[in-house]
Each structure stands twice: as structure tokens, then as C-alpha cells.
Amino acid sequence: MEPNLLTTAFVAALLSSLLVKLWLATRQMRHVAAHRHAVPAAFAGSVSLEAHQRAADYTLAKGRLGLATTAIGTATVVGWTLLGGLEALNTLLRDALMPGYGPMAYQLALLAAVSLIGGLIDLPAEWIATFRLEQRFGFNRTTPRLWWADQAKGVLLGASIGLPLAALVLWIMAASGGLWWLWAWGALVGFNLLMLVLYPTVIAPLFNKFEPLADAALAERVQALMRRCGFAAKGLFVMDGSRRSAHGNAYFTGLGSSKRVVFFDTLLAKLTPGEVEAVLAHELGHFKLRHVPKTMVGLFATSLAALALLGWLAGQSGFYAGLGVQPNLAAPNDALALLLFMLVLPSFTFFVSPVMALFSRRHEFQADAFACEQADGRDLANALLKLHADNASTLTPDPLYVRFYYSHPPASERLAALPLPTWKPASA
């Protein structure tokens, strides 16, 4: 591979993706600002002007922060690659650790150091998002002490899970020859399936409290819905989401016999039992229509293709030189290859994201239709309207921004697609 050709392709992909991101973000902000002063006609009488303007202001504030984080993220990638940051860190750790501790320790240290530095770079934006932006709009309920505790738990958990997994992948890369990427893919698939089993019972409780659903009438209603849909779960739980945020949600988690239904306490406080049932029916629709396994198969196939590409690139000296790193002659380059690939791949795959978003939005429409068959569609419509208001989601997003980024259709499209010709929204 010619280094100069790769450098040119990377710069072109990085700049074009950055420019498109900035263009889309500014389009979104202009569109929302232009429609801030009037509630859309379809929601007149159900959404107040004050709530509509609050949603617009929240969207604009997130957009401005997003512009800053996009610029910082791009600068970070350039710093690691073309400006020599990864080369300098790699040389430092290789010379310090290889002689006394061997290639595995050096490579794990390199992966850990890049991850830690990246986390530190992202930390100010995360703090601002929580204690400035979310606080300003009344969503934040976490404290600095809890926030820092979450950060510490995240680092410890990442190290305890990520380092052994990284060691396994590095060992496979070194020991499995030219088809290492196929064995590594199998290991990563197995790891992801294992995490689906362990997350509900081992990982999630490290950050939140989960208590059985105490409302007997609601529990019976939910269980009757699941029986109608042929769905079995290990339990119904309420999560203390209100400790950190006023946003509400409900989700399924787990795999096989470990599946459980989780409601945020904030969701139960906002919705009626019928609306909770309708929201859950929507989530059941994803399982009944096999959206979850289809998505997993798609992700696994994509990861296989990506690892196959990395398997070829890792043996090309131009791959390293073209991205600002000199391959080692007396040490393994596996960690370097992994890091470079993870740093540059998003610039090349950015333009595929609208396709993924399109499939996701289609799944949401299908799950909505399923929910209307299994529960009262009017309850689903009212729940969507309430969640829009409570989460300050804008009713007037830019159509092109929606097509590029939105994994869920905007409220106007979802409500219009529901098979409810006689439904009229209640005042939110």
C-alpha cells in the first residue's frame, strides 16, 4: 500500500465527514430556530408554545455543544495520527516496557494509555453536558460526587473487562497466522453474547438500583401483555433513573433466561398504566418482529468485514506510515494496528450511517404498528406525546438531519403513521 495514497484518502475522508457534520448540525439549528415561534399545526392545542420553545432551546444548546465536541474529536484524531501523537506515545512505552516486561505488557499499556487519554479529553464536555446543559433545562439530578463515582466505576469496569479482552485479541493476532481476524471475530461475538447475559445481573446493578415492580395491578397488566405476545422475562424491575436524570425510558435487556423488563421510575411517574402497557408493547414488537436478532446479525457481519479488512491492512507497512506511525521492526505491531484502525475507520464509514438510521426508523414504525395491535393505540400516541414534552424533543427537526442521524422517527412522523384516524391528542 502506498503511504501517500492512504494519507490523501484519510485526509479527504476526515475533512469531508467533518464538513458534512458541521453543515448538517448548522442546518438543524437554523431549521429549529426558524420554527421556534409557532407550534406546528398538528400539535396546536396539545403542546404549549412554552413547551415547544423549551424543546427548541434544548435542541439548540445541544447543537452548539455538539459542534464543539465534533471539532475536538476531529482534532484529537489528527493529533494521534498525522501530528505524531500515537508515534510518540508508542515509542515511549515500547522503550520503557518492552525490555523488562515483554510485548504483551507494552501493547496493553499502549491500548490503556490511549483509552485513558481519550477519556480525559472527553471529560470536560461530559461535565458541561451534565452540569450546565442538562442542569439548565431541569433534567440533571445527579451530584458531582455521584458523577465522579460513576466515572471511577466506569474506568475500573473498563479495565477489568477491557484489558483481558484486549489481551485475548492480541494473543490471537500473534498466534493464529493470517486468519487471526476470523478467530478474533469469534472471540468478540462470544464476548458480546456473554455481556448480554451478565449485564442485567452483574454490571447494571453497579450503577443503579433495581427493585421488583411493586404495583401489582400494573404488573399483572404487563404480564398479561407478555403472555399475549408469547414473551417470557425473568422479572419486572424498576430502575432508579431519577438519581441521575429526569428523562424516562423502558427497555428489555438480557439474553435467553436472563431477559428482564426494566422501567425507569421517572417513566412510571409520568405515564398512566395504559400508556406504560403501550410503550412496553412497542418494545415487545422489536422482539416479536425479530428486530433484535436481525440487528445483531448485521452488526456481527459488519464486524467480520471490518476485521477482515484490518487483517489485510495490518500486514501493509504503508498502513502505518500513511497514518503517521512507523511500524516496529523488533516488536509486534498488533496494538498499533488496532488503534489506527479504530481511529480512522469512523471517517470512512460516516457516510453509511444514513442507511443504518433508515433501517432503525423502519423498525420503529413496525414496532409502533405492533403495539397498536396488542394495546390501545391511543395510549401509545399519548405516551409518545408526553415523552416528547418531558424529554424536550423538538417537533421541527431539519428533514435532512433526521434522515442522516435519527434512529427513531420524529414525533410528527410517528404519530401520523399510527393507525388512529379518530385520535386527537390530549393537552400535554
Number of C-alpha atoms within 10 A of each C-alpha: 14 12 17 14 12 17 20 13 13 19 16 14 20 20 13 16 19 18 12 13 19 18 13 18 19 18 17 22 22 15 18 22 17 12 17 21 13 13 20 16 8 14 18 13 15 17 21 16 16 13 18 25 21 18 24 26 19 19 19 21 17 15 17 13 15 17 15 12 17 14 13 15 16 16 13 16 19 19 14 21 23 18 16 16 17 23 19 14 14 24 14 13 16 22 11 12 16 16 10 10 11 12 20 19 15 24 25 17 18 22 18 17 15 17 16 13 11 14 14 11 15 14 13 12 17 16 15 13 18 21 18 13 18 19 15 13 15 11 19 20 18 17 13 12 9 14 16 12 13 14 14 12 14 14 16 12 14 14 15 11 12 16 16 13 15 19 16 15 22 22 15 18 22 14 11 13 10 12 15 19 23 18 15 20 20 12 15 18 17 11 13 13 13 13 15 16 18 15 16 20 16 10 13 13 12 13 14 14 13 20 14 14 17 11 10 9 10 17 18 11 15 21 18 14 19 18 10 10 16 10 14 15 17 12 15 19 20 21 22 17 22 17 16 16 17 20 19 19 16 20 13 18 17 20 17 12 10 17 20 19 23 22 24 20 22 20 25 17 9 15 19 15 17 20 24 23 27 30 28 24 28 25 20 25 26 20 17 16 14 12 18 14 12 12 14 14 12 13 13 17 13 12 15 19 15 15 21 16 13 19 20 13 16 20 15 16 16 21 26 26 19 21 27 23 25 19 20 15 7 8 14 18 20 20 24 22 21 18 17 21 20 12 17 18 14 15 20 15 11 17 15 11 15 18 12 16 19 19 14 18 19 14 21 21 20 18 23 27 19 22 25 22 15 19 20 16 23 22 23 25 26 23 23 20 23 22 20 20 20 18 16 21 20 25 24 21 23 18 13 13 19 19 17 19 16 19 19 19 20 18 19 17 12 17 22 12 14 19 14 14 8 6 14 14 18 14 13 17
